[in-house]
Structure formats: C-alpha cells, structure tokens
C-alpha cells in the first residue's frame, strides 16, 4: 500500500478561497492526515510527489465552489467543493480512495451495483467541468493549476518561454509581435498596446519606466488580483518583456492597499525571480537588465487613472494630470513610461512564446484575443470566465452564470465597472467587442459584470454613482468635482418629486405642476451629464454619466418617471468614452 | 526624488495642538525616514511604514517626515489626508470593514453594513467611544463573485449571511 504516500491534495490560497474558509479546510485536512498517522508536506503541483503533499494552488475561478479541494488521481485531478472544514473527516477516506483510482462516477449518477454513490461534493475531473471546458483560457491557463510561487511549476507549465524568446530578439521585433497581436489595453481604455510601446521605444531618455496599473478598484473585477495571487511570474515576465522592448530598466507594480495578499505574493515572487536570474542586472546572462518593485497604493480610487497613479508613485496626492504630454513621453518622474494594466502585461508572454498571430486569431473585429470576464454580484455561478471577444452577455450571465443567485429575474447588468453602463435585457445579445459595444453607448471596459436582480432600485444606483464620484473625485476639474455633488441633488429632486405627485388626493393641477418640475430636473440631469462627459479631465467624471444615464434611459420608472415617452434606449446614451 | 532639504523646517515646530511623539515612537519614525530617504517617490512607502509601526500616522510625525524628505509640512499633510488608507488617529482594537461596492450591494451589502452598525453599536466611518472597534465602509475587497464581503482585523470573509456576521461579531473579544 504505497499509494497513500503519493497522495497529492490541492487547496487554493486565492483570497476569495481564503475568505470562505480555505485555510480552515487545509488545517482540517492536516488534522485528518495526522489522525491517520500521515503528514501532508507542502509541495508544488508539477513535481512528482514522493510523500503525501498539500499544494496551495491558485483558484480555478469557480468561486461558488470554493473552497475547492482537488486530489490527484490516475484520471487527472478530481475536484470536491464547496468543502467546509466539518466535511473533511467524512471526505478523508474518499480522497484516499480517489487517489488510488477507486472512485468512479459523477454526482447525481447512482453508483454501479456494489458501489456507493459518489460523495455529494464530488465535481468530477476538474478539467471536465463544463464551466472550464467552455472557456478559452490563454492568460488564465496556469491559474488554479500551479503553486503560484513555485518557479518549478511555472517553468514546467510553459513559463519564461516568452522572455526567453524576447532575450534573443531585437526590440523592433518585440514591438512588431505585440503590435501584430492586436492586444489592446485591458484596463478599460483599450488602446493598442503595441502603439503605446512604440511611442516609448521611440523616445530618447537616459531612463525609462514600465509601470503596471494594479489599482483594480472597480467593483465586479478581480482578474488582476487572481493573476497577482495565482500566477505572479507571468506578470513579472510580461513587464520584463516590455522593458526589453522599450529600453526601460526599472518597473513598478502599483497595487491597491485593499489587496494585501496580492502585495505579499508579488513581493515574494519578485524576490524569487530575482534570485533565479529572471530579474536584475543580467537576466539569464544576457547582459540585459530589468528591476521591479511593488508600490502599495493607499485607497484612492482615482489612482487607477494612469496619471493620478504616476503622481501617487512619485509620492504626491493622486491628482490627475492634464494630457498632453502623454505618459509615454513624459510619464513617471517626467520620463517616458509604458503604463499598462495587469491583464495587458499578463497576455504578453504568450504572445512572444506563440507569436502575435496566435493571439490575433482569437476574437472578432478589431477586438483581438481573449478577455477574462468577471461574473459578479447577484449571480449563481460567479467567477472568472476567459473567452475570446464576441461572446454575448446572455451567454455569460445565463450560460455560465446560471442567472441570479437570488433566483429572481435579472434586471440589469453593469458592464465595465462602476463607470460602465447598466445594460438592459434587449441589449444582451450584442457581441462583447469594443466597437460593437461603443456603437450602443456601452463600454466593455475590463470585462467586469455586476448582475442585479429585479429588486434593484436603479435610481438609487444612479445616485450612488454620483455619490461615489463626489467622494473619489481628485478635485482637479470642475465638472467632476462639483458636477457629481449637483448630480446627487438633482437625482434626489427627481425621485422626491415623484412621491407627492403620486400621492392620492392631490388636485390635478398640483400633480401637473410637480410633473413639470420633475421633467425640468431630468433635463438638468442630462445637461449636467453632458458637461461631465465632455468637460472632465479623465474617466472618473467623464464616465460617471454612463451608469447614470443608462439607468435613467432604460429604467425611468425607478425614477418615478413614466416609461412611455421616455427617450429611446440608445438615442441619448453617451457616444464615446473619454480616454 | 532626492530634493534638496533646503526648507527651513524645524523638527521642534510641531503644529500647535498636536501632541509630541514619545521618544520611542520618534526614534522609530526617524529610523524609517532614514530607511526610505533615498527611495524615489518615498513618501507613500514611508507613510505605509509609519502606519504599520505606529498604527496610524500621528500629526506630530509630520514635521520630521517633511524635513527628512525635503518636503513642506503642507505637502505631507496633503498626502496623508488625500488617501483613505492613512489614519490620523489610532483605530479601535478591532477594525471591521464592510464592502459597499455595487457587487456587494446587489447581494445585500447595505443591509449588512446596517446590521454591523447595530451589532457593534458603532456608526460607520467611526470608532466607538470606548475604542473597542472601528467600523468602516470600504470600496471593493475584490471578492465580487462571492458577495457580500467584509474584512475583520485583516481577515476576509465572503458570502456573509446575517447569521455569519452575528457569529463573527460574537467572536470578537472585549466588545
């Protein structure tokens, strides 16, 4: 009986797994092991275990099934979840049998004669779970499989192939591959990464910088966090390639303070990569150098805007800079700087390893590659779904997400973060593609989806968008600083006017006067949104009108307005995003 | 940046009304200033380090920080007050942070915050008068697929039900 010795278990260390008790489950597994005279050693995913091991992997991103315990079997890794600590005692013999290949079947199927039915938490072979099978995981290919900090796992699963190729190539060739891949900024603005890199490469300066914007402050987004916690070397590799391509020797990762786990994993990964010769003065004896540092943000949402982030890294208040000059020419400390989002840099190693054409072949129109969509809010199967561009909201929310968690009807889906529009049901079949969405006054943004059920009050959410903008505005430009506060007041007046008008017994003439007042306030709100949209320095004020106007246009009844005679759904929606 | 420290800022000219640091804390702040002085863009990392060491960034530390980095006191004060993360006063012995971003709102986050206010006897954005607990709404803990979420003393909790919140609060000592 040497099988139990090679028992290999996996319990995720992603903070979304920790937040539902993954550490407690890991401890319960250790306790069960020791009760059976065994010890679970720490281990990595790809090494052949010589003793019973417990690997702390990243999350597969099926968050309704976390904590998900996996066990290596002759048929591949088999998953159980969501596992509570109190399930472990009962699960322990099942996991041992599973490791020996003695458990057939899937949940719901009765066991064959003489065999008990599978354990109620058994999910089957992990890689055959439909939620995963139906994805196109390029950026997330390793996440959930490997031990995030294991350099052996990273190398065994294709890591460093992009950087190895980059070290052999001239900067012009790197720029060509990234440009040809069609990769666009995944932070929301969707600017072609290759063009930005070329601008920085073409600037002459003694020092240039590469800055990763990991200030993932938007509600409904967690893909950046999953990359940093689940595959940190991929981000390091992508940033190092950017440094080689543009001639920058110093990089910074600006991570929000609300992500202490991501900060800790990135810092540890940078130290290990440096010790292993993948960062530092002489990368893999190539004579090229790239150094990387983590900078922790301090809870200002607007620092997710790239110029405010630069100010913050420089040690100042995170106030937005007017452009031009472009950060590509005069960025961090006034020097040429590549700024990209985590997911943008994370896509780069694969592009260098497999070629730009490989990446370009995914997607539709001018939206090439894949986007890690984040299914969040009131959704049954919330999690990470990486798909090529062109998938629809309906496929994501119903096909993957299974509708609302509350079981009620879906009322609205906010796409692209708190500055994205609320998308109503008639628009759920538009392909998620930057241009197709923009044509309808919507934004794909970073692919975060927040689902609201029919109990949501859209007027209240619109008010919240204005309130949030007032709270988080850096204060530099007037439309954002003042407009947001006026916006809260105007929405209050619209909603407030509806109540007495609806009250029974008021004379018709009074009701009529109140309705006129209310419509005046609606005009004022639209005018205000127009000013914010066109007059703000950055997306904070410039895009707050998206959730506000989409709520007003598609859900007028929530504002106490008659649905009839309201503007057409797309007619008055904002036409284009600010940069 | 290594700006010349030419500004005539005296360590002794602490703003009126702010208490002086005790000598142990002053020594810790001075050591942290020395450790960060040569770092480009040192102010945020230094303020993080001071808050980590002392639990908050006392007003009395501002003159030394300003002089150490060659900044004006106003610049340092401006940065401390701009960022939500930096505390100018000590937090309560327990810190409870409830997410009120849209994804959590879609799953009852607002009701959870109201429940926390009631259970803790503490209004949000404040520290209870006995110093036992600080309650803060936060904007996004990054657990949006497992809403509603909150954090208690640096430990994250997701898919929090009213019952779960009640038992988490009951586990807090000295409330």
Interface residues (C-beta under 8 A of the other chain):
Chain A: X15 X16 X18 X19 X20 X63 X64 X66 X216 X217 X218 X219 X220 X221 X222 X225 X257 X258 X259 X260 X295 X296 X297 X298 X299 X300 X301 X312 X313 X314 X315 X316 X317 X318 X333 X374 X375 X376 X377 X378 X379 X382 X383 X384 X405 X406 X414 X418 X448 X450 X451 X452 X453 X456 X461 X464 X468 X472
Chain B: X1 X40 X41 X42 X43 X44 X45 X47 X48 X69 X75 X78 X79 X82 X83 X84 X85 X86 X101 X102 X103 X104 X105 X106 X107 X138 X139 X140 X141 X142 X143 X144 X145 X146 X147 X149 X154 X156 X157 X158 X159
